[in-house]
Amino acid sequence: MEESNGIITEEEENATEINEIEQSKVRLMRAFVEREDPSVKEVDDLMIRRFLRARELDIEKASTLFLKYLSWRRSIIPNGFISPSEIPNELAQNKMFMQGVDKQNRPIVVVFGARHKPYKGGLEEFKRFVAYTLERICARMPAGQEKFVSIADLEGWGYTNSDIRGYLAALSILQDCFPERLGKLFIVHVPYIFMTAWKVVYPFIDSKTKKKIIFVENKKLRSTLRGDIDESQLPDVYGGKLSLVPIQDD
């Protein structure tokens, strides 16, 4: 096999084969889930492919996860969107921001962990907030992009911010309802006491997500972020040129 610019490599051939396998499995999965839930007709192939990839192209497992997601979405987002009026306490904490893209054109999301304070009866609102933010991130993906990058800044984090139930709920929503959306997570300004909470959460993180998480040393913060993000796109709080915009204002 040859192209005008030379020989097609074995790696390229393999990539083509994988692509064809994926396309075939997307068609098979679509046929199956559409029989179970006709609303799937409104879903694009990229979403089905993300669920397939999250389950190593296992159609049965991916279909189960996808149908569970559709049920979850109807229960938590019954109107098709979440209004800011449904999450006033979460938005008031002013903890989630979005600005710029990394060198792979993935949107950048910044969350300040010390601004999150769990409150009595607030878990359901927090779940809605997580869904709201992920929906807004996905709606602002540049054309051809499916993933985002996040910086979790834990400066000032203490036990009053610790919210294991909230963290596990957010993790579940990210992994099960928005699979293959997270490109990379930088965890920065990590206080030692955070590791107590991290040890509880870590076993619930799937292997694919674990590979995307990077704990950044303070002394390497700027150089690590600049490795992935151009100065013109980096938030100003990390020495870049862009000011952060609250997620609800973006």
Sequence and secondary structure as in RCSB ss.txt:
>XXXX:A:sequence
MEESNGIITEEEENATEINEIEQSKVRLMRAFVEREDPSVKEVDDLMIRRFLRARELDIEKASTLFLKYLSWRRS
IIPNGFISPSEIPNELAQNKMFMQGVDKQNRPIVVVFGARHKPYKGGLEEFKRFVAYTLERICARMPAGQEKFVS
IADLEGWGYTNSDIRGYLAALSILQDCFPERLGKLFIVHVPYIFMTAWKVVYPFIDSKTKKKIIFVENKKLRSTL
RGDIDESQLPDVYGGKLSLVPIQDD
>XXXX:A:secstr
 EETTEE  HHHHHHHHHHHHHHHHHHHHHHHHHHH GGGGGS HHHHHHHHHHTTT HHHHHHHHHHHHHHHHH
H TTSS  GGG HHHHHT  EEEEEE TTS EEEEEEGGG    TT HHHHHHHHHHHHHHHHHT  TT   EEE
EEE TT  GGG  HHHHHHHHHHHHHHSTT EEEEEEES  TTHHHHHHHHGGGS HHHHTTEEE  GGGHHHHH
HHHS TTTSBGGGTSSB   BTTT 
